[in-house]
Amino acid sequence: MGVIVNFLTPYKLTSANLTGIASAVIMVIISTNIGLKRVSRI
């Protein structure tokens, strides 16, 4: 329930939320880089 409350209150950005967002963005960037490398190899 705490996670839902945090999403409903965007103005309350705690360090945990920032690290979660940062890790998600990093994972997306890494996955896109791997996908682009695979496409370029073909």
N, C-alpha and C positions, 0 to 999 in steps of 0.2 A: 504493500500500500504506500510505503514511503516513496518509492520510485514514481508512482502515479502522481503523488502530491508534488514532487519536484518538477515533473513535466507540466503540471497545471500552473505552477508558479515560476515562469521563466525568469522573473526578476531576481529570484533567489538562486544565484549561481554559486554553488559551493565548490570547493576544490575537487570533490569527488566527481561532480558533474563535469567539470572542465577536463579532468583526466579521462573520463569515459568518452567524452566527445572527441578529445585528441586521439585516443587510441582507435576509435572507430574511423576517424579520418585517415589515420596512418594505415590501417588495414585496407581501406578502400584504395588508397594510392598504391600500396604494394600490389594488390590484386590487379589493378588496372595496368601497372607496369609489367607484370608477368604476362597478362593477356596480350599486351602490345608486342612483347618479345616473341610470343608464340606465333602471333599473326605474321610478324615480319619474317620469321624463319621459313614459313611455308612458301 
